[in-house]
Amino acid sequence: MDQTVVSEIQAIVGEANFSTNIADLYTYGFDASIHHVTPSVVVRPSSTEEVSAIMKMANKYKIPVVPRGAGTGLCGGAVPLKGGIVMDLTRMNKIKELRIPDLYCVCEAGVVYDALQKALAPYKFTFPPTPGSAEACTIGGMVATNASGMRAVKYGGTRDYVLGLEVVLPTGEIMRVGTRTLKDASGYQLERFFVGSEGTLGVITEVTLKVVPKPKKMAMVLAGFDSLEKAGQCVSNLIAKPLLPSAMELMDSTCIRAVNKAINAGLPDVAALCMIEVDGEPEIVAKELVEVAEVANALGAVGLDQSDDPKQMAQWTNSRKSVMSALSRYGKGLVSVSLADDMAVPISKIPDAVMAFAEIAERNHVIVGTYGHAADGNLHTKMLLNPESQEAWKNGENAVREIFDTCVKLGGTVTGEHGVGISKAPYFQKERASALGAMKVIKKALDPNNIMNPGKQQEWEEGCIIKYLRYPCQDL
């Protein structure tokens, strides 16, 4: 990068808060996805004003800028495809207001999800989306990707709690959108406009979030089944009963074996498991536990356990959250990679989807672990492959294509909670073909020099997603 630019960045944030060191640049070249591209400089602003100054400078010189939170994204959203500046927002980590009587809080973009939960806990309030990376992911990153997690079926995703935003536009202009009220009918709902934008339209620096009371009681049921199809049907039957659990997690036998091997979780050795959580008033929880057992038993559950002990529930939840890392210990020479990993289908189509995934994996000679937040139709498939084998990557690419096509045919979407980034881009473009023109117009209007996270979402032009791999295998 030109020394003039480096000097201008240093003047804005100070010598300690930018780097062109090759080790730092390499580290900031990837997130939790399969992709890697090295940036030219890393910058760590501490205020909205510093972000604004950096954006003015970048727009002047037409330098790409990629905003970044904790780097927990699984789709390459924070990978700097065109190089340039990676803007690390984790220094902006202040919880500015907790206004419990008004049901909102105000956070800087770098606040970690778990830190916000701890701050809300004494008031018995919560911000409910519950991402799997809660101990690390940032509020700004959650907004940028519209993140959610296991409790979205009852409580919704991040978008359902965003009341207002402070955003720095590509020109450096600071814009406030939304309100601090629960109702707002004042024109375009621009705060929603930036939810899921993945840093392509501006830099989110501050977030106003709605908060809600924590449930008084929680309990869980662990139900085993002798087929993946029955587990999928359990999800659909519970919702149709009607019963709205606070969470319902599904794990197939591949995931169960991997978790038992990796962390000695002691999960039952069955074809599939459903972990069903209910919450609310104590008498409602007791009633719903009985209803869950009735539905599971009607489908021939081969094992049924339940608990309201926080330690036991945490152990079961931790087992489910360990799937992604545990799968990499499933077999020698195999790693778990995020290819088709957060699709969503209508809830009634879950049995069709999980059976189709198994058939696609077998046909393409890949090992797939299926799990996910099944109660809201959000399913994950992690592929296990040898990262040094071009044939394995080709097989994985073919399987991904078929999995996404299946989900869209079932009325679903290629991404339910992780975002588009690189890993979903060609399939996202296919799914949302009729909207791409409008997206390009909006992007051009707000970012005429195309400096904000360029090459992502509707701009991806390289077809195959097996590109820019951070694994020891050439791009295919």
C-alpha positions as CSV (number, residue, x, y, z in Angstrom):
1,M,0.0,0.0,0.0
2,D,1.2,3.5,-0.8
3,Q,3.1,5.1,2.1
4,T,1.0,8.2,1.8
5,V,-2.1,6.2,2.6
6,V,-0.4,4.3,5.5
7,S,0.7,7.7,7.0
8,E,-2.9,9.0,6.8
9,I,-4.3,5.9,8.5
10,Q,-1.6,6.2,11.2
11,A,-2.6,9.8,11.8
12,I,-6.2,8.8,12.3
13,V,-5.9,5.8,14.7
14,G,-2.3,6.0,16.0
15,E,0.6,3.7,15.4
16,A,-0.6,1.0,17.8
17,N,-3.9,0.6,16.0
18,F,-2.9,-0.3,12.5
19,S,-0.6,-2.9,11.0
20,T,1.1,-3.9,7.8
21,N,3.0,-6.7,9.5
22,I,2.7,-9.9,7.4
23,A,1.7,-12.1,10.3
24,D,-1.2,-9.7,11.2
25,L,-2.3,-9.4,7.6
26,Y,-2.3,-13.2,7.2
27,T,-4.4,-13.6,10.3
28,Y,-7.0,-11.0,9.2
29,G,-7.2,-12.7,5.8
30,F,-9.7,-15.3,6.9
31,D,-12.7,-15.8,9.1
32,A,-14.2,-19.2,10.1
33,S,-15.0,-20.1,6.4
34,I,-12.9,-22.1,3.9
35,H,-11.5,-18.9,2.3
36,H,-8.5,-16.7,2.7
37,V,-7.2,-13.5,1.0
38,T,-4.5,-11.3,2.5
39,P,-5.3,-7.6,3.0
40,S,-3.0,-4.7,2.6
41,V,-3.5,-3.1,6.0
42,V,-5.4,-3.8,9.2
43,V,-6.9,-0.8,11.1
44,R,-8.6,-0.8,14.6
45,P,-10.6,2.3,15.1
46,S,-12.0,3.2,18.6
47,S,-14.7,5.7,17.6
48,T,-17.3,6.5,15.0
49,E,-15.3,9.6,14.1
50,E,-12.2,7.5,13.4
51,V,-14.3,5.2,11.2
52,S,-15.6,8.2,9.3
53,A,-12.2,9.6,8.7
54,I,-10.9,6.2,7.5
55,M,-13.9,5.9,5.1
56,K,-13.3,9.4,3.7
57,M,-9.7,8.6,3.0
58,A,-10.5,5.2,1.5
59,N,-13.2,6.7,-0.7
60,K,-10.8,9.4,-1.9
61,Y,-8.2,6.8,-3.0
62,K,-10.8,4.1,-4.0
63,I,-9.4,1.5,-1.5
64,P,-11.5,-1.5,-0.6
65,V,-12.7,-1.6,3.0
66,V,-14.0,-4.8,4.8
67,P,-15.6,-4.2,8.2
68,R,-14.9,-7.1,10.6
69,G,-16.1,-8.2,14.0
70,A,-14.7,-11.3,15.7
71,G,-14.2,-13.3,12.5
72,T,-16.6,-16.0,13.5
73,G,-18.5,-15.9,10.2
74,L,-18.7,-19.1,8.3
75,C,-19.2,-17.8,4.7
76,G,-16.2,-15.6,4.0
77,G,-18.1,-12.3,4.6
78,A,-15.1,-10.8,6.3
79,V,-12.5,-12.1,3.8
80,P,-11.0,-9.2,1.8
81,L,-11.5,-10.5,-1.7
82,K,-9.9,-7.3,-3.3
83,G,-7.3,-6.7,-0.6
84,G,-7.3,-3.2,0.8
85,I,-8.2,-2.4,4.4
86,V,-9.7,-4.7,7.0
87,M,-11.4,-2.6,9.6
88,D,-11.4,-4.4,13.0
89,L,-14.2,-2.9,15.1
90,T,-13.6,-4.9,18.3
91,R,-12.1,-1.9,20.1
92,M,-15.5,-0.3,19.9
93,N,-16.9,-2.4,22.7
94,K,-18.9,-0.1,25.0
95,I,-22.4,-0.9,26.2
96,K,-23.6,2.7,26.2
97,E,-27.1,2.4,27.6
98,L,-29.3,-0.2,29.3
99,R,-32.8,1.3,29.3
100,I,-34.8,-1.6,30.8
101,P,-38.0,0.4,31.5
102,D,-37.9,1.4,27.8
103,L,-37.1,-2.1,26.6
104,Y,-33.9,-1.2,24.8
105,C,-30.1,-1.0,25.0
106,V,-27.5,0.8,23.0
107,C,-24.2,-0.9,22.1
108,E,-21.1,-0.2,20.0
109,A,-20.6,-2.6,17.2
110,G,-17.7,-4.5,18.9
111,V,-19.7,-5.5,22.0
112,V,-19.5,-9.3,22.4
113,Y,-22.9,-11.1,22.6
114,D,-22.1,-12.9,25.9
115,A,-20.9,-9.6,27.4
116,L,-24.3,-8.0,26.6
117,Q,-26.1,-11.0,28.1
118,K,-24.1,-10.7,31.3
119,A,-24.9,-7.0,31.6
120,L,-28.6,-7.7,31.1
121,A,-28.7,-10.7,33.5
122,P,-29.1,-8.7,36.8
123,Y,-32.3,-7.2,35.4
124,K,-33.6,-10.6,34.2
125,F,-33.7,-9.4,30.6
126,T,-32.1,-10.8,27.5
127,F,-31.3,-10.3,23.8
128,P,-32.5,-13.8,22.7
129,P,-31.1,-14.8,19.3
130,T,-28.4,-17.1,20.9
131,P,-25.8,-17.6,18.2
132,G,-23.5,-20.6,18.4
133,S,-20.5,-18.3,18.7
134,A,-22.0,-16.3,21.6
135,E,-18.8,-16.2,23.6
136,A,-16.9,-14.4,20.8
137,C,-19.2,-12.9,18.1
138,T,-20.0,-9.2,18.1
139,I,-23.3,-7.3,18.0
140,G,-22.3,-5.4,14.8
141,G,-21.4,-8.7,13.1
142,M,-24.7,-10.2,14.1
143,V,-26.6,-7.3,12.6
144,A,-24.4,-7.3,9.4
145,T,-25.2,-11.0,8.8
146,N,-28.7,-11.1,10.4
147,A,-27.4,-13.8,12.7
148,S,-29.6,-16.0,14.9
149,G,-29.4,-19.4,16.6
150,M,-31.3,-22.1,18.4
151,R,-34.1,-20.0,19.8
152,A,-35.2,-18.2,16.6
153,V,-38.4,-20.3,16.3
154,K,-39.9,-18.6,19.3
155,Y,-37.9,-15.4,19.6
156,G,-36.8,-14.5,16.1
157,G,-33.5,-13.5,14.7
158,T,-31.3,-10.3,15.0
159,R,-33.4,-8.4,12.6
160,D,-36.4,-8.7,14.9
161,Y,-34.6,-6.7,17.6
162,V,-32.9,-3.9,15.7
163,L,-34.6,-0.6,16.6
164,G,-31.9,1.7,15.3
165,L,-28.4,2.0,13.9
166,E,-25.5,4.4,13.5
167,V,-23.9,3.7,10.2
168,V,-20.9,5.3,8.5
169,L,-21.5,5.4,4.7
170,P,-18.7,4.8,2.1
171,T,-18.3,8.6,1.8
172,G,-17.6,8.9,5.5
173,E,-21.0,10.5,6.2
174,I,-22.4,9.4,9.6
175,M,-26.1,8.4,9.4
176,R,-28.6,7.5,12.1
177,V,-31.6,5.3,11.2
178,G,-34.5,4.0,13.2
179,T,-35.6,5.1,16.6
180,R,-35.4,4.1,20.3
181,T,-39.1,3.4,20.4
182,L,-40.8,0.0,19.9
183,K,-43.1,1.5,17.2
184,D,-41.9,3.5,14.2
185,A,-43.9,4.4,11.1
186,S,-41.7,7.2,9.9
187,G,-40.9,6.4,6.3
188,Y,-38.5,3.9,4.9
189,Q,-37.3,1.4,7.6
190,L,-33.7,1.9,6.8
191,E,-32.4,0.2,9.9
192,R,-33.7,-3.1,8.4
193,F,-32.0,-2.1,5.2
194,F,-28.5,-2.6,6.7
195,V,-29.4,-5.9,8.5
196,G,-27.8,-8.7,6.4
197,S,-25.8,-6.2,4.2
198,E,-22.5,-7.8,5.3
199,G,-20.5,-4.6,5.1
200,T,-21.4,-4.0,1.5
201,L,-23.3,-0.7,2.1
202,G,-21.6,0.9,5.1
203,V,-19.9,0.3,8.5
204,I,-22.3,-0.3,11.4
205,T,-20.8,1.5,14.5
206,E,-23.7,1.5,17.0
207,V,-26.8,-0.6,17.5
208,T,-30.0,0.0,19.4
209,L,-31.6,-3.3,20.3
210,K,-35.0,-4.3,21.8
211,V,-34.6,-6.5,24.9
212,V,-37.2,-8.9,26.5
213,P,-37.7,-10.5,29.9
214,K,-36.0,-13.9,30.5
215,P,-38.4,-16.8,30.9
216,K,-39.0,-17.9,34.4
217,K,-38.3,-21.6,33.8
218,M,-36.7,-23.8,31.2
219,A,-36.6,-27.6,30.6
220,M,-35.4,-30.0,27.9
221,V,-36.3,-33.3,26.4
222,L,-33.7,-35.6,24.8
223,A,-35.5,-37.9,22.3
224,G,-33.8,-40.6,20.3
225,F,-35.1,-42.1,17.1
226,D,-34.1,-45.1,15.0
227,S,-34.3,-43.1,11.7
228,L,-33.4,-39.6,10.7
229,E,-36.8,-39.3,9.0
230,K,-38.6,-39.9,12.3
231,A,-36.6,-37.2,14.0
232,G,-37.4,-34.8,11.2
233,Q,-41.1,-35.7,11.5
234,C,-41.0,-35.1,15.3
235,V,-40.1,-31.5,14.6
236,S,-43.0,-31.0,12.1
237,N,-45.5,-32.8,14.3
238,L,-44.6,-30.8,17.4
239,I,-45.1,-27.5,15.6
240,A,-48.4,-28.7,14.1
241,K,-49.7,-29.9,17.5
242,P,-49.6,-26.8,18.0
243,L,-46.6,-26.4,20.4
244,L,-44.0,-23.7,20.0
245,P,-40.7,-24.8,21.7
246,S,-38.1,-22.3,22.6
247,A,-35.6,-24.5,20.7
248,M,-35.4,-27.8,19.0
249,E,-32.0,-29.1,17.9
250,L,-31.5,-32.1,15.6
251,M,-28.4,-34.3,15.3
252,D,-27.8,-37.3,13.0
253,S,-25.8,-40.4,13.8
254,T,-22.6,-38.9,12.3
255,C,-22.8,-35.9,14.6
256,I,-23.7,-38.0,17.6
257,R,-20.7,-40.3,17.1
258,A,-18.3,-37.4,16.5
259,V,-19.4,-35.5,19.6
260,N,-19.2,-38.7,21.8
261,K,-15.7,-39.3,20.5
262,A,-14.4,-35.8,20.8
263,I,-15.8,-34.8,24.2
264,N,-17.2,-38.0,25.7
265,A,-20.7,-36.5,25.8
266,G,-22.5,-39.8,26.5
267,L,-25.2,-39.2,24.0
268,P,-27.3,-42.3,23.1
269,D,-26.1,-44.2,20.1
270,V,-29.2,-43.8,17.9
271,A,-29.9,-42.8,14.3
272,A,-30.9,-39.3,15.3
273,L,-31.6,-37.1,18.3
274,C,-34.0,-34.2,19.0
275,M,-33.1,-31.8,21.8
276,I,-36.3,-30.0,22.6
277,E,-36.4,-27.0,24.9
278,V,-39.5,-25.4,26.4
279,D,-39.7,-22.3,28.5
280,G,-42.2,-19.9,30.2
281,E,-44.3,-20.1,33.4
282,P,-43.6,-23.2,35.4
283,E,-47.0,-24.7,34.9
284,I,-46.8,-24.2,31.1
285,V,-43.4,-25.8,31.0
286,A,-44.7,-28.9,32.9
287,K,-47.6,-29.2,30.5
288,E,-45.5,-28.8,27.4
289,L,-43.0,-31.5,28.6
290,V,-45.9,-34.0,28.7
291,E,-47.0,-32.9,25.2
292,V,-43.4,-33.3,23.8
293,A,-43.1,-36.8,25.2
294,E,-46.5,-37.7,23.7
295,V,-45.5,-36.6,20.2
296,A,-42.0,-38.3,20.4
297,N,-43.5,-41.6,21.7
298,A,-46.2,-41.6,19.0
299,L,-43.3,-41.6,16.5
300,G,-41.6,-44.6,18.3
301,A,-38.9,-42.8,20.2
302,V,-36.3,-45.3,21.2
303,G,-35.1,-43.2,24.2
304,L,-36.6,-40.3,26.1
305,D,-35.0,-38.3,28.9
306,Q,-35.9,-34.9,30.3
307,S,-34.5,-32.4,32.8
308,D,-34.9,-29.0,34.2
309,D,-31.5,-29.1,35.9
310,P,-29.4,-26.2,34.5
311,K,-26.2,-28.2,34.5
312,Q,-27.7,-31.1,32.6
313,M,-29.4,-28.8,30.1
314,A,-26.1,-27.0,29.6
315,Q,-24.3,-30.3,29.0
316,W,-26.8,-31.3,26.3
317,T,-26.6,-27.8,24.7
318,N,-22.8,-27.9,24.8
319,S,-22.9,-31.3,23.1
320,R,-24.9,-29.9,20.3
321,K,-22.8,-26.7,20.0
322,S,-19.7,-28.9,19.8
323,V,-20.8,-30.6,16.6
324,M,-18.9,-28.4,14.1
325,S,-15.5,-28.8,15.8
326,A,-16.1,-32.5,16.8
327,L,-16.7,-33.6,13.3
328,S,-13.1,-32.9,12.4
329,R,-12.2,-35.8,14.7
330,Y,-14.6,-38.2,13.0
331,G,-12.0,-39.8,10.9
332,K,-8.3,-39.6,10.2
333,G,-7.3,-37.2,7.5
334,L,-10.8,-35.6,7.4
335,V,-11.8,-32.0,8.4
336,S,-15.2,-30.5,8.8
337,V,-15.7,-27.7,6.2
338,S,-18.5,-25.1,5.9
339,L,-19.9,-25.5,2.4
340,A,-23.7,-26.0,2.5
341,D,-24.1,-25.2,6.2
342,D,-27.2,-23.2,7.1
343,M,-30.0,-23.7,4.7
344,A,-33.6,-23.2,5.8
345,V,-36.8,-24.9,4.6
346,P,-40.4,-24.7,5.6
347,I,-40.8,-26.7,8.9
348,S,-43.1,-29.3,7.3
349,K,-40.4,-30.1,4.7
350,I,-37.7,-31.0,7.2
351,P,-38.3,-34.8,6.8
352,D,-37.9,-34.4,3.1
353,A,-34.8,-32.3,3.4
354,V,-32.9,-34.5,5.8
355,M,-33.6,-37.6,3.8
356,A,-32.5,-35.8,0.6
357,F,-29.3,-34.7,2.2
358,A,-28.4,-38.3,3.1
359,E,-29.1,-39.5,-0.4
360,I,-27.1,-36.6,-2.0
361,A,-24.1,-37.4,0.3
362,E,-24.1,-41.0,-0.7
363,R,-24.4,-40.3,-4.4
364,N,-21.5,-37.8,-4.3
365,H,-19.2,-40.0,-2.1
366,V,-19.0,-37.5,0.7
367,I,-19.6,-37.8,4.4
368,V,-22.2,-35.3,5.7
369,G,-23.2,-34.5,9.3
370,T,-26.7,-33.1,9.4
371,Y,-27.8,-31.1,12.4
372,G,-29.4,-27.8,13.2
373,H,-32.1,-25.6,14.6
374,A,-34.8,-27.8,13.2
375,A,-37.8,-26.1,14.9
376,D,-37.4,-23.1,12.6
377,G,-36.4,-25.1,9.5
378,N,-32.8,-24.1,9.7
379,L,-30.5,-27.1,9.0
380,H,-26.8,-27.4,8.9
381,T,-24.7,-29.9,6.9
382,K,-21.0,-30.1,7.5
383,M,-18.9,-32.0,5.0
384,L,-16.0,-34.2,6.1
385,L,-13.3,-34.3,3.5
386,N,-9.6,-34.6,2.9
387,P,-8.6,-30.9,2.3
388,E,-5.6,-31.9,0.2
389,S,-7.7,-33.8,-2.3
390,Q,-9.0,-32.0,-5.4
391,E,-11.4,-34.9,-6.0
392,A,-12.9,-34.5,-2.5
393,W,-13.4,-30.7,-3.1
394,K,-15.1,-31.5,-6.5
395,N,-17.4,-34.0,-4.9
396,G,-18.2,-31.5,-2.2
397,E,-19.0,-28.8,-4.7
398,N,-21.4,-31.1,-6.5
399,A,-23.1,-32.1,-3.3
400,V,-23.4,-28.5,-2.2
401,R,-25.1,-27.6,-5.5
402,E,-27.6,-30.4,-5.1
403,I,-28.3,-29.6,-1.5
404,F,-29.1,-26.0,-2.2
405,D,-31.2,-26.8,-5.2
406,T,-33.2,-29.2,-3.1
407,C,-33.8,-26.6,-0.4
408,V,-35.0,-24.0,-2.9
409,K,-37.3,-26.5,-4.6
410,L,-38.8,-27.3,-1.2
411,G,-39.6,-23.6,-0.8
412,G,-36.5,-22.7,1.3
413,T,-33.4,-20.5,1.1
414,V,-29.7,-21.2,0.8
415,T,-28.9,-19.3,4.0
416,G,-31.0,-19.0,7.1
417,E,-28.5,-17.4,9.6
418,H,-24.9,-17.2,8.4
419,G,-25.2,-14.9,5.5
420,V,-24.0,-15.0,1.9
421,G,-20.4,-13.9,1.8
422,I,-18.5,-16.0,-0.8
423,S,-19.7,-19.5,0.1
424,K,-23.3,-18.9,-0.8
425,A,-22.9,-16.3,-3.5
426,P,-23.6,-18.3,-6.7
427,Y,-26.5,-20.1,-5.1
428,F,-27.8,-16.9,-3.6
429,Q,-27.7,-15.3,-7.0
430,K,-29.7,-18.2,-8.5
431,E,-32.3,-18.1,-5.7
432,R,-32.8,-14.3,-5.8
433,A,-32.3,-13.8,-9.5
434,S,-35.2,-11.4,-9.9
435,A,-33.9,-9.1,-7.1
436,L,-30.2,-8.8,-8.2
437,G,-30.8,-5.8,-10.4
438,A,-32.4,-3.8,-7.6
439,M,-29.6,-4.8,-5.2
440,K,-27.0,-3.6,-7.7
441,V,-28.8,-0.2,-8.1
442,I,-28.9,0.2,-4.3
443,K,-25.2,-0.7,-4.0
444,K,-24.2,1.8,-6.7
445,A,-26.3,4.6,-5.1
446,L,-24.7,4.3,-1.7
447,D,-21.2,3.1,-2.8
448,P,-20.5,4.6,-6.2
449,N,-16.8,3.8,-6.0
450,N,-17.6,0.2,-4.9
451,I,-15.2,0.2,-2.0
452,M,-17.4,-1.6,0.6
453,N,-16.6,-5.3,0.7
454,P,-16.5,-5.6,-3.1
455,G,-17.0,-8.8,-4.9
456,K,-19.5,-10.3,-2.5
457,Q,-23.2,-11.3,-2.7
458,Q,-24.7,-10.1,-6.0
459,E,-21.2,-9.1,-7.2
460,W,-19.6,-12.5,-7.1
461,E,-18.6,-13.5,-10.7
462,E,-16.4,-16.5,-10.2
463,G,-19.0,-19.3,-10.3
464,C,-17.6,-22.2,-8.2
465,I,-17.1,-21.4,-4.5
466,I,-14.0,-23.6,-4.2
467,K,-11.8,-20.5,-4.5
468,Y,-9.3,-18.7,-2.3
469,L,-9.0,-21.7,-0.1
470,R,-7.2,-21.5,3.2
471,Y,-6.4,-25.2,2.9
472,P,-3.3,-26.8,1.1
473,C,-5.1,-27.5,-2.2
474,Q,-5.1,-25.4,-5.3
475,D,-8.3,-23.6,-6.4
476,L,-10.3,-25.7,-8.8
